[in-house]
Amino acid sequence: MTKAILIAKSMVSEIENIRESAILSKAIEAVEFITLLTLPILLPLGIMIISSNGY
């Protein structure tokens, strides 16, 4: 379990280092915004498509 925690912490620190640069920070914020905007619309549609196909 501790190995997983160490890996997760290192990944978070790498993401924080990427966020420190100005251009990448704006790009990450844009991707997060688009994801949060489209996910509530696409998730119900995806569920309807999957259920209509019989999966």
N, C-alpha and C positions, 0 to 999 in steps of 0.2 A: 504494500500500500504506500509505503514511503517513497518508493521509486516513482509511482504514478504522481504523487504530490510534487516531487522534485521536477519531473518533466513538465507538469502543468505550470509550475512557478517559472520555469525557464522560458516556456512559451509566452507567458504573460509579460515577462520582462522584455522579450524580443519584440513583442507587439508594442509595448510602451516606447521602446527605442525607435521603432519605425514611426510612431505617432509624433515624435519630437520634431521631425523635419516638417517644414511648413507646407510644401506642395503635397506630400503624401498625406498629411493630416487633413487637408481639404478634400482630397480624393476619397479617403476613408469615410469622412463625414458624408460625402455625397452618396457613396454606395450604401451606407447605413440608412440614410434618409429614403433612398429609392426602395430599399428592401422593406423598411417599416411602412412605407406608403403602399406598396403593391401586395405585400403578404396577406393582409386581411381580405383583399379582393380575390387573389389567386387561390388561397387555401380552400374556401368553400367550392369554388369552381372545380378544383382538382378532386375534391371529395365527390362531387356530383358525377364527374366524368368516370372516375374509378368505379363508383357504385353502379353506374349505368352499364359499364362493360362487364360486370359480373365478377370482379376480382374480389 
